[in-house]
Amino acid sequence: MSTLPVIAAVDGSEDSLRALDWAADAARARTAPLQVVHVRQYVAWAQPGAPVVLPPPPEEDPVLTDARARLETRGQAPAAAYIGIDGAPAAALPELAADAQLLVLGSRGRGGFTSLLLGSNGMTAAREAPCPVVVVPRPDRTVEGALPGEPGPRVVVGLNADGPDETTLEFAFTEAELRRARLQVVAAYPWPAQTWSTHGEILPPAVDQAAVEAETRALTEGFLAPHRERHPEVRAEPSVLPGDAAGNLVAASQGADLIVVGRHRRRILAPRLLGSVTHAVLLHAVCPIAVVPPHPPEE
């Protein structure tokens, strides 16, 4: 297991404290050290000639003090370091993540608009960090049309049968193994398939749904085979479903321990955009979301 730390970003909000709890459990499962980081958006300002008031040192930071007290009451907490730095979280957190195996943060912090589904720091970290980023949503999120399934620990991963991300699959298998959870692999295919004629009319599909589903399932099983060999203890079950990939993944997040999605490689014309499926899952999934960057790292 990697000795790189798990980083929990805290700012004193309830969202960040829930993320701290999740990060502590993740660090303990990985036998990894935990770093509790408070990026303080501190601006030194004073009237001309007046002494400048500097931020407190980390040992006197009330946000870090509260985080330390919370971990001490949990019991069996991993070894933790408490770090306070000054700057902009959206810039500092991805930089810190270069030396981490996981970056964990809440869906909303103290700043910004409370009506937003995901804060700017979480969105930026998911888009920019070189390590996997886990966003812990608020417990009041709800989802309609949850997929039926057996009880017990479950990790969900999205798979694009046209071009799967092996790094994302490997992360999901590893996470399921750590949690002794079954792995639900959601592979969606577009249906109903629509073809337009030259006159603008919608033509019936050239193949039937059963054939499309069978082909998607066969591709999915082939992509899973090498990961099953490396992780024989993980029970990986494909869920081959018609319709929108994002909608199926959000529905599968109900009752799951974690949902895993990949981050698209950057494109020249859109260098700083998450994929539409990943973006939708971050906004609407009801369980923690892990966003896995592509490998090898992007230039």
Phi, psi and omega in degrees: 000143182295144176267001175297149186282161165264127182258129173249121178270124182236150175219013180092350180282160177296326178298317181289329178289325173295322177294324177298316178300315181297317181295322179297317178296319180295319179294319179295318180296329181266001188048045182247152174290155179248133173246122178259115189243130172244111176269111187266118178278069186264131177243115178284112184221139177200163175295150178306130179090346180274151179293142180277130179271119182267156178294156181290155175293162184306323182290346178248009180285117183296330178295315179290326177298316178295321179296318179297316179297322180295317180292324181294331180278347183282327186078148180054036179285145178288164175300130187229144171245144184244121190234125174245125178228157180256138179154194179264122182304322182298333178266321186286321185294314176299328178292317178296327184293347178297337181243037181224160174264341176209144170240125186238133178209162179280165183286337179219145176250198181286330184270178174081193183265128182294342181281347180290144180282332179214132182289163182294327180294319178294318180295316181294317180297316179297330183273330192247334189294141180279354176245166176302142180243130177249124177253123181262114184282169175289149184288352182270005175291144178230160179219141177260151177070039179299143181283136178291151179187167181285154179288169178115168181299138185211134172248138180247139175224140176271136180232127174265108185295342178280342181182079185289153177264108183296327180295319178295317178298317181296320177299316182295317178298317180297318180295318178297321179294318179298324184268358186052046184245155172280155183249118176264117183258109183267114177242108183262146174233143183291125177202136007285141177284131183242133177237134182259137176277173179294342180263009178083014179266148177276123180264153176295151181299147182282340178234159180271165185296322182300323180291319179295317180295318180296319179294318179298319180294318180297317178297317181298314179299321178295320180290331182280338188306309182293329178288325176296324178294321180283337182230070186294341182277350182269126176270104182261123184239115178288138170245098182268113192230144175280153173106200187287130181296315181298316180297319178294321180292317179298318178298321180289342182289341179297120179082359181275157176279328183198145172239134187244128177226156179265159175257131182295149170293149181291144176250155184298318183274348179218070190287345187228048179236136169285157173297154184296323179293313179300317180300315181294320179295319178300324184280331193235344181296146185261357175244168177305143184243127174256124177253118187257125179286159179290159177230137000292163182305148180286148175285000000 
